[in-house]
Amino acid sequence: MTEKEILEIIAEGEGHTTEFKKSTSDITKDVYESICAFYNRDGGHIFLGVKDNGEILGVEKGAVEKIKKDFVTAINNTNKMYPPLFLMPEEYQVQGKIVLHIYVPMGAQVSRCAGRIYDRNNDSDIDITNNEELVYKLYARKQGTYFVNKVFSKWRTEDVLRPDLIDRARKMTRSKSSNHPWLSMDDNELLQSAGLILPDQESRQDGITLAGILLFGKDSAIMSVLPQHKTDLILRVQSVDRYDDRDVVSTNLLDSYDRMTSFAKKHLNDPFILDGMQSVSARDAIIREIVSNSLAHRDYASGFVAKMVIEKDRLYTENSNRAHGYGSLKLNSFEPYAKNPPISKVFREIGLADELGSGMRNTHKFTRLYSGGVPEFIEGDIFKTVIPLEATSIIKLGPRVSDQVSDQVSDQVSDQVSREQLMEKILQFCIVARTKKEISEYIGYKNLTYMTNTFLNPLLNSGKLEYTIPEKPKSRLQKYRTKKS
């Protein structure tokens, strides 16, 4: 590593994979806590001789060899670090001062420092020893097996699975190929082909996996093996403290997919959009990607309640996650990981998902077409996807008309029925004097000029609406109220 590279890392400050330690004359014990945290999470860089604010103090020249010796002794002491690590501080000259650099790789197993377990969160080392859920998640990240591959060998498939769902999946494979192998398989062969029947390591008998139960199981079977499984669907636009609409989904993944997509389509407009010369439903494409991602890649072992929330300016999903990194994912640099391969495989075969990593690219593409915004994908123990909805009117409550439709096809919006309905709503709303902004928000219009010309002026001219300050129509204090007959 060159001096320039070190200065560039230091300039970015402490973070998820960077830590500064003063340690000018002796190595402090919190260095080992940071090593433990880095090893347990994603690895990182530790610089000795640097203050928390990035100021380079340097390690005292006479203390360098002692620090190195003490470090190597401690890092290989199983009472201090377990498992013992083979690390060595590297000495560099930075701005004429000595800086020791320790690179910690991401470990294959859980590390302990003096019997305690540490994990990295932003720029802090967190002691999670007594937090059972966080410790479990840490061990889960280190395992090479998957929770959804848990086998229930004592359960008969005919008792816990729904044949109609298996047949539905079989028919859906035609979207991939008219000669798909599943079309000629019986139910048991299909389940084995999908990796949903595996041998139990203890009983040595074949059994249905948790993934198979989640995909094709009866609701009673799902609740018995995974009672925490559910997805909360929330519409929060007018009643921001509670909700305007809600659905709690706790069924198999195929029906969950249908209910989640139906909920989103119910509350999101589907404007006319061209992708080149082809008309596309950007809304449906976005919903498909984020719903399949939420169902196929969540950590089903966690008790965290997955959710999909629609708000005024965004749609977002949250689900528990076996994280392979931390922070926002970048389209040009992220590396996809299979979180639940058996579920992902079935979703791909039946056409609910594509190859690994394509969902993020498709979501970027169609979000730009739909709202002109850029989606966010935030990796962590909770995975969050955020779809901006700034350029579209999203909610269809009563006779509300979307801003995008009103702006794009203002001539057609003069449909007499909807205009009269909106005018009647305005008159009811303005029984108490209202500002122009309050009226526009109430009926769902952001374009004040269009709203004024289309609704307020006709109502004023007809005498049904009146100014509260008639002598100053353009006053900033102006309000509108319904004229008493």
C-alpha positions as CSV (number, residue, x, y, z in Angstrom):
1,M,0.0,0.0,0.0
2,T,1.4,3.4,-0.9
3,E,1.3,6.6,1.1
4,K,-1.2,8.1,-1.3
5,E,-3.5,5.1,-0.9
6,I,-3.3,5.3,2.9
7,L,-4.1,9.0,2.9
8,E,-7.1,8.4,0.6
9,I,-8.5,5.9,3.0
10,I,-7.9,8.1,6.0
11,A,-9.5,11.1,4.3
12,E,-12.7,9.1,4.0
13,G,-12.9,8.8,7.8
14,E,-13.9,6.0,10.1
15,G,-16.6,3.8,8.8
16,H,-17.9,0.2,8.3
17,T,-14.4,-1.1,7.2
18,T,-12.1,1.6,8.6
19,E,-10.9,2.3,12.2
20,F,-8.3,4.7,13.6
21,K,-6.5,4.1,16.9
22,K,-4.3,6.5,18.7
23,S,-1.9,3.9,20.1
24,T,1.2,6.1,19.8
25,S,3.3,4.3,22.5
26,D,1.3,1.2,23.4
27,I,-1.4,-0.9,21.8
28,T,-4.8,-0.4,23.4
29,K,-7.2,-3.2,24.2
30,D,-10.0,-1.9,22.0
31,V,-7.8,-2.6,19.0
32,Y,-8.5,-6.3,19.5
33,E,-12.3,-5.6,19.8
34,S,-12.1,-3.9,16.4
35,I,-10.3,-6.8,14.9
36,C,-12.9,-9.2,16.3
37,A,-15.7,-7.0,14.8
38,F,-14.1,-6.7,11.4
39,Y,-13.4,-10.4,11.3
40,N,-17.0,-11.2,12.1
41,R,-18.4,-8.7,9.6
42,D,-16.7,-7.7,6.3
43,G,-13.1,-7.2,7.2
44,G,-11.4,-3.8,7.2
45,H,-8.4,-1.6,7.8
46,I,-7.1,-0.5,11.2
47,F,-4.5,2.3,11.5
48,L,-2.4,2.8,14.6
49,G,-1.1,6.3,15.2
50,V,-4.2,8.1,13.8
51,K,-6.8,10.0,15.9
52,D,-10.5,9.4,15.5
53,N,-10.8,12.6,13.4
54,G,-8.1,11.4,11.0
55,E,-5.3,13.5,12.3
56,I,-2.0,11.6,11.9
57,L,-0.1,11.5,15.2
58,G,2.3,8.7,14.3
59,V,3.6,5.9,16.5
60,E,6.7,6.7,18.6
61,K,9.7,5.2,16.8
62,G,11.0,3.5,20.0
63,A,7.6,1.8,20.6
64,V,7.1,0.3,17.1
65,E,8.8,-3.1,17.7
66,K,7.2,-3.5,21.2
67,I,3.7,-2.8,19.7
68,K,4.3,-5.4,16.9
69,K,5.6,-8.0,19.4
70,D,2.7,-7.5,21.9
71,F,0.2,-7.6,19.0
72,V,1.5,-10.9,17.6
73,T,1.5,-12.4,21.1
74,A,-2.0,-11.4,21.9
75,I,-3.5,-12.2,18.5
76,N,-2.2,-15.8,18.8
77,N,-3.4,-16.2,22.4
78,T,-6.6,-18.2,22.4
79,N,-7.6,-16.7,25.7
80,K,-7.5,-13.3,24.0
81,M,-8.6,-14.1,20.4
82,Y,-10.4,-17.2,19.4
83,P,-9.8,-18.5,16.8
84,P,-6.2,-17.3,16.9
85,L,-5.5,-15.0,13.9
86,F,-2.3,-14.7,11.9
87,L,-2.0,-11.0,11.4
88,M,1.0,-8.7,11.4
89,P,1.0,-4.8,11.5
90,E,2.7,-3.2,8.5
91,E,4.8,-0.2,9.0
92,Y,4.5,2.9,6.7
93,Q,5.8,6.4,6.6
94,V,2.9,8.8,6.2
95,Q,3.6,12.6,6.2
96,G,7.0,11.9,7.8
97,K,5.4,9.9,10.7
98,I,5.1,6.1,11.4
99,V,1.7,4.6,10.9
100,L,1.0,0.9,11.5
101,H,-1.6,-0.7,9.3
102,I,-3.5,-3.9,10.2
103,Y,-5.6,-5.5,7.5
104,V,-8.3,-7.8,8.9
105,P,-9.9,-10.2,6.4
106,M,-13.6,-11.4,6.7
107,G,-13.5,-14.6,8.7
108,A,-15.1,-17.9,7.9
109,Q,-16.1,-18.5,11.4
110,V,-17.3,-16.4,14.4
111,S,-14.5,-14.7,16.4
112,R,-14.4,-13.9,20.1
113,C,-12.3,-11.4,21.9
114,A,-11.7,-12.3,25.5
115,G,-14.8,-14.5,25.4
116,R,-17.0,-11.7,24.0
117,I,-18.5,-11.5,20.5
118,Y,-18.2,-8.1,18.6
119,D,-19.9,-7.0,15.4
120,R,-19.3,-3.9,13.3
121,N,-22.1,-1.3,12.9
122,N,-21.0,1.8,10.9
123,D,-17.9,3.0,12.8
124,S,-18.6,1.3,16.1
125,D,-17.7,-2.1,17.5
126,I,-20.8,-3.5,19.2
127,D,-20.7,-6.2,21.9
128,I,-23.5,-8.6,20.9
129,T,-22.7,-11.5,23.2
130,N,-25.9,-11.3,25.1
131,N,-28.1,-10.5,22.2
132,E,-29.3,-14.0,21.1
133,E,-30.9,-12.8,17.8
134,L,-27.8,-10.9,16.6
135,V,-25.5,-13.8,17.6
136,Y,-27.7,-16.2,15.7
137,K,-27.6,-14.0,12.6
138,L,-23.8,-13.8,12.8
139,Y,-23.5,-17.6,13.0
140,A,-26.0,-17.9,10.1
141,R,-23.9,-15.6,7.9
142,K,-20.9,-17.9,8.5
143,Q,-22.7,-21.1,7.7
144,G,-22.4,-22.7,4.3
145,T,-25.9,-24.2,4.5
146,Y,-29.3,-22.4,4.2
147,F,-32.0,-22.2,6.8
148,V,-34.7,-23.0,4.2
149,N,-33.0,-26.4,3.5
150,K,-34.1,-27.6,6.9
151,V,-35.7,-31.1,6.3
152,F,-38.9,-32.4,7.9
153,S,-38.5,-36.1,7.2
154,K,-41.3,-37.2,9.5
155,W,-43.9,-35.2,7.5
156,R,-45.6,-36.8,4.5
157,T,-45.8,-34.4,1.5
158,E,-49.4,-35.2,0.9
159,D,-50.3,-34.1,4.4
160,V,-48.6,-30.7,4.3
161,L,-48.5,-29.6,0.6
162,R,-51.2,-28.4,-1.7
163,P,-51.2,-30.3,-5.0
164,D,-53.0,-27.4,-6.7
165,L,-50.1,-25.1,-6.0
166,I,-47.6,-27.6,-7.4
167,D,-49.8,-28.0,-10.5
168,R,-50.0,-24.2,-10.8
169,A,-46.2,-24.0,-10.7
170,R,-46.0,-26.7,-13.3
171,K,-48.2,-24.8,-15.7
172,M,-46.4,-21.5,-15.1
173,T,-43.2,-23.0,-16.4
174,R,-44.6,-22.7,-19.9
175,S,-43.6,-19.0,-19.7
176,K,-40.0,-20.3,-19.8
177,S,-40.5,-23.2,-22.3
178,S,-43.3,-25.1,-23.8
179,N,-41.2,-28.2,-23.3
180,H,-40.1,-27.6,-19.7
181,P,-39.1,-30.8,-17.9
182,W,-41.6,-30.1,-15.0
183,L,-44.5,-30.5,-17.4
184,S,-44.0,-34.2,-17.7
185,M,-43.0,-34.8,-14.0
186,D,-45.3,-36.0,-11.2
187,D,-45.4,-33.9,-8.0
188,N,-42.7,-35.9,-6.2
189,E,-40.3,-35.7,-9.2
190,L,-40.9,-32.0,-9.5
191,L,-40.1,-31.4,-5.8
192,Q,-36.9,-33.5,-6.0
193,S,-35.9,-31.7,-9.2
194,A,-36.3,-28.3,-7.5
195,G,-34.2,-29.4,-4.5
196,L,-37.3,-29.3,-2.2
197,I,-36.9,-32.9,-1.1
198,L,-33.6,-33.6,0.6
199,P,-32.1,-36.3,2.9
200,D,-32.2,-35.6,6.6
201,Q,-28.7,-35.7,8.0
202,E,-29.9,-37.3,11.3
203,S,-32.5,-39.8,10.2
204,R,-31.0,-40.4,6.7
205,Q,-34.5,-40.3,5.3
206,D,-35.8,-38.0,2.6
207,G,-38.1,-35.2,3.6
208,I,-39.7,-32.0,2.5
209,T,-37.7,-28.9,3.1
210,L,-38.8,-25.7,4.7
211,A,-38.5,-24.0,1.3
212,G,-40.9,-26.6,-0.1
213,I,-43.4,-25.9,2.7
214,L,-43.1,-22.1,2.2
215,L,-43.7,-22.5,-1.6
216,F,-46.4,-25.1,-1.7
217,G,-47.5,-25.7,1.9
218,K,-50.9,-25.5,3.5
219,D,-51.3,-22.4,5.7
220,S,-51.6,-24.7,8.8
221,A,-48.3,-26.4,8.0
222,I,-46.5,-23.0,7.4
223,M,-47.7,-21.6,10.7
224,S,-46.6,-24.7,12.6
225,V,-43.0,-24.6,11.2
226,L,-42.6,-20.8,10.8
227,P,-45.1,-18.9,12.9
228,Q,-43.3,-15.6,12.4
229,H,-43.8,-15.7,8.6
230,K,-45.9,-12.8,7.4
231,T,-45.7,-9.6,5.3
232,D,-47.4,-6.4,6.3
233,L,-48.7,-4.3,3.4
234,I,-49.5,-0.7,4.3
235,L,-50.9,2.3,2.4
236,R,-50.0,5.5,4.3
237,V,-50.9,8.6,2.4
238,Q,-53.6,10.6,4.1
239,S,-53.5,9.0,7.6
240,V,-49.7,9.1,8.1
241,D,-50.0,8.2,11.8
242,R,-51.9,5.0,11.1
243,Y,-52.8,3.8,7.6
244,D,-55.3,4.2,4.7
245,D,-55.3,0.5,3.7
246,R,-53.7,-2.6,5.0
247,D,-53.3,-6.3,4.4
248,V,-51.3,-8.8,6.5
249,V,-50.1,-11.8,4.3
250,S,-49.2,-15.0,6.0
251,T,-49.6,-17.7,3.4
252,N,-47.6,-19.6,0.9
253,L,-45.1,-17.7,-1.3
254,L,-47.1,-18.0,-4.6
255,D,-50.3,-16.6,-3.0
256,S,-48.2,-14.1,-1.1
257,Y,-46.8,-12.9,-4.4
258,D,-50.3,-12.5,-5.8
259,R,-51.6,-10.5,-2.8
260,M,-48.5,-8.3,-2.6
261,T,-48.6,-7.4,-6.3
262,S,-52.4,-6.9,-6.2
263,F,-52.1,-4.5,-3.3
264,A,-49.4,-2.4,-5.1
265,K,-51.4,-2.3,-8.3
266,K,-54.5,-1.3,-6.5
267,H,-52.8,1.9,-5.2
268,L,-50.3,2.7,-8.0
269,N,-51.3,4.3,-11.3
270,D,-50.2,2.6,-14.5
271,P,-49.5,5.5,-17.0
272,F,-48.7,5.0,-20.6
273,I,-45.0,4.7,-21.1
274,L,-42.8,3.9,-24.1
275,D,-39.6,2.0,-23.9
276,G,-38.1,2.9,-27.2
277,M,-41.0,2.1,-29.6
278,Q,-42.7,-0.4,-27.3
279,S,-45.4,0.3,-24.8
280,V,-44.5,-1.1,-21.4
281,S,-46.0,-1.2,-17.9
282,A,-43.2,0.2,-15.8
283,R,-45.3,-0.1,-12.7
284,D,-45.9,-3.8,-13.2
285,A,-42.2,-4.4,-13.9
286,I,-41.1,-2.6,-10.7
287,I,-43.7,-4.4,-8.6
288,R,-42.6,-7.8,-10.0
289,E,-38.9,-7.2,-9.1
290,I,-39.3,-5.9,-5.6
291,V,-42.0,-8.4,-4.6
292,S,-40.0,-11.4,-5.9
293,N,-36.9,-10.1,-4.3
294,S,-38.6,-9.6,-0.9
295,L,-40.0,-13.2,-0.9
296,A,-37.1,-15.0,-2.5
297,H,-34.2,-13.4,-0.6
298,R,-35.4,-12.7,3.0
299,D,-34.0,-14.5,6.0
300,Y,-36.9,-16.6,7.1
301,A,-35.2,-17.5,10.4
302,S,-35.7,-13.9,11.7
303,G,-38.7,-12.7,13.6
304,F,-38.6,-9.3,11.8
305,V,-41.9,-8.6,10.1
306,A,-41.4,-8.0,6.4
307,K,-43.3,-5.1,5.0
308,M,-44.2,-3.2,1.9
309,V,-45.3,0.4,2.4
310,I,-46.7,2.9,-0.1
311,E,-46.3,6.6,0.9
312,K,-46.9,9.9,-0.9
313,D,-43.4,10.1,-2.4
314,R,-42.1,6.5,-2.2
315,L,-42.7,2.8,-2.2
316,Y,-40.4,0.7,0.0
317,T,-39.9,-2.8,1.2
318,E,-38.1,-4.1,4.2
319,N,-37.2,-7.7,5.1
320,S,-34.7,-9.5,7.3
321,N,-31.5,-10.4,5.5
322,R,-28.3,-12.5,5.7
323,A,-26.1,-9.6,4.9
324,H,-23.0,-9.9,2.7
325,G,-22.1,-6.3,3.1
326,Y,-23.3,-3.0,4.5
327,G,-24.7,0.2,3.0
328,S,-26.2,1.2,-0.3
329,L,-25.6,-1.1,-3.3
330,K,-24.2,0.4,-6.4
331,L,-25.5,-0.8,-9.8
332,N,-22.0,-0.9,-11.4
333,S,-20.2,-2.6,-8.5
334,F,-22.5,-4.8,-6.5
335,E,-22.0,-8.6,-6.4
336,P,-25.3,-10.6,-6.1
337,Y,-25.5,-13.5,-3.6
338,A,-28.1,-16.3,-3.5
339,K,-29.8,-16.0,-0.1
340,N,-32.3,-18.8,-0.6
341,P,-31.2,-20.8,-3.7
342,P,-34.1,-23.3,-3.7
343,I,-36.8,-20.6,-3.5
344,S,-35.0,-18.5,-6.1
345,K,-34.7,-21.4,-8.5
346,V,-38.5,-22.1,-8.3
347,F,-39.2,-18.4,-8.9
348,R,-37.0,-18.4,-11.9
349,E,-38.5,-21.5,-13.4
350,I,-42.1,-20.3,-13.1
351,G,-41.3,-16.8,-14.4
352,L,-41.5,-14.7,-11.3
353,A,-37.8,-13.8,-11.3
354,D,-34.9,-13.8,-13.7
355,E,-31.2,-14.6,-13.3
356,L,-29.4,-13.5,-10.1
357,G,-28.7,-9.7,-10.2
358,S,-31.1,-8.8,-13.0
359,G,-33.7,-7.5,-10.6
360,M,-31.6,-4.6,-9.5
361,R,-30.8,-3.6,-13.1
362,N,-34.5,-3.9,-14.1
363,T,-35.7,-1.9,-11.2
364,H,-33.2,0.9,-12.0
365,K,-34.4,0.9,-15.6
366,F,-38.1,0.9,-15.0
367,T,-38.0,3.4,-12.0
368,R,-36.4,5.9,-14.3
369,L,-39.2,5.4,-16.8
370,Y,-41.9,5.4,-14.2
371,S,-40.9,8.3,-11.9
372,G,-37.6,9.7,-13.3
373,G,-36.0,8.8,-10.0
374,V,-33.3,6.4,-8.9
375,P,-34.1,3.4,-6.6
376,E,-32.1,2.6,-3.5
377,F,-31.0,-0.8,-2.4
378,I,-29.7,-0.8,1.2
379,E,-27.9,-3.9,2.4
380,G,-27.7,-4.8,6.0
381,D,-29.4,-7.2,8.6
382,I,-32.5,-5.5,7.3
383,F,-32.6,-5.2,3.5
384,K,-34.5,-2.1,2.2
385,T,-35.5,-1.2,-1.3
386,V,-36.8,2.3,-1.9
387,I,-38.7,3.3,-5.1
388,P,-39.1,7.1,-5.5
389,L,-42.6,8.2,-6.7
390,E,-42.1,12.0,-7.0
391,A,-43.2,12.3,-10.6
392,T,-46.3,10.2,-10.4
393,S,-49.6,10.4,-8.5
394,I,-49.8,7.2,-6.8
395,I,-53.0,6.9,-4.8
396,K,-56.5,6.2,-6.2
397,L,-58.8,7.2,-3.3
398,G,-62.3,7.9,-4.4
399,P,-62.4,10.2,-7.4
400,R,-58.8,11.4,-7.1
401,V,-57.0,11.9,-10.4
402,S,-53.3,11.5,-10.7
403,D,-51.0,14.5,-11.2
404,Q,-49.2,12.8,-14.0
405,V,-52.3,12.0,-15.9
406,S,-53.6,15.5,-15.3
407,D,-50.4,17.1,-16.6
408,Q,-49.9,14.8,-19.5
409,V,-53.5,14.7,-20.8
410,S,-55.0,17.8,-19.4
411,D,-57.4,18.2,-22.4
412,Q,-58.9,14.7,-21.7
413,V,-59.3,15.3,-18.0
414,S,-62.2,17.5,-18.7
415,D,-64.3,14.4,-18.5
416,Q,-67.5,15.8,-17.1
417,V,-68.2,13.2,-14.5
418,S,-64.9,13.3,-12.8
419,R,-64.7,17.1,-13.0
420,E,-68.1,17.5,-11.4
421,Q,-67.1,15.0,-8.7
422,L,-64.0,16.9,-7.9
423,M,-65.8,20.3,-7.9
424,E,-68.3,18.9,-5.5
425,K,-65.5,17.6,-3.2
426,I,-64.0,21.1,-3.3
427,L,-67.3,22.7,-2.3
428,Q,-67.7,20.3,0.6
429,F,-64.1,20.8,1.7
430,C,-64.4,24.6,1.5
431,I,-67.4,24.9,3.9
432,V,-64.5,25.9,6.1
433,A,-62.3,28.5,4.4
434,R,-59.2,26.8,2.8
435,T,-56.0,28.0,1.1
436,K,-55.2,27.1,-2.5
437,K,-52.5,24.7,-1.3
438,E,-54.9,22.9,1.1
439,I,-57.4,22.4,-1.7
440,S,-54.7,21.1,-4.2
441,E,-53.4,18.6,-1.6
442,Y,-57.0,17.5,-0.8
443,I,-57.9,16.6,-4.4
444,G,-54.4,15.4,-5.3
445,Y,-53.0,18.0,-7.6
446,K,-49.5,19.5,-7.5
447,N,-50.0,21.8,-10.5
448,L,-51.6,24.8,-8.8
449,T,-52.0,26.7,-12.1
450,Y,-53.9,23.9,-13.8
451,M,-56.0,23.2,-10.7
452,T,-56.9,26.9,-10.4
453,N,-57.9,27.2,-14.1
454,T,-59.8,23.9,-14.2
455,F,-61.6,24.0,-10.9
456,L,-61.3,27.1,-8.8
457,N,-62.0,29.7,-11.4
458,P,-65.1,28.0,-12.8
459,L,-66.5,27.7,-9.3
460,L,-65.7,31.3,-8.5
461,N,-67.3,32.5,-11.8
462,S,-70.5,30.4,-11.1
463,G,-70.8,32.0,-7.7
464,K,-70.5,28.7,-5.8
465,L,-67.1,29.6,-4.4
466,E,-66.0,33.0,-3.0
467,Y,-62.8,34.7,-1.9
468,T,-62.3,35.5,1.8
469,I,-60.5,38.7,0.7
470,P,-62.4,39.6,-2.5
471,E,-60.7,43.0,-2.8
472,K,-57.3,41.4,-3.1
473,P,-57.7,38.2,-5.2
474,K,-53.9,37.6,-5.3
475,S,-53.3,38.2,-1.6
476,R,-50.9,35.6,0.0
477,L,-53.5,35.4,2.8
478,Q,-56.3,34.5,0.3
479,K,-58.6,31.6,1.1
480,Y,-61.6,30.1,-0.6
481,R,-65.0,29.2,0.9
482,T,-68.2,27.8,-0.3
483,K,-70.8,30.5,-0.8
484,K,-73.9,30.1,1.3
485,S,-77.1,29.9,-0.8
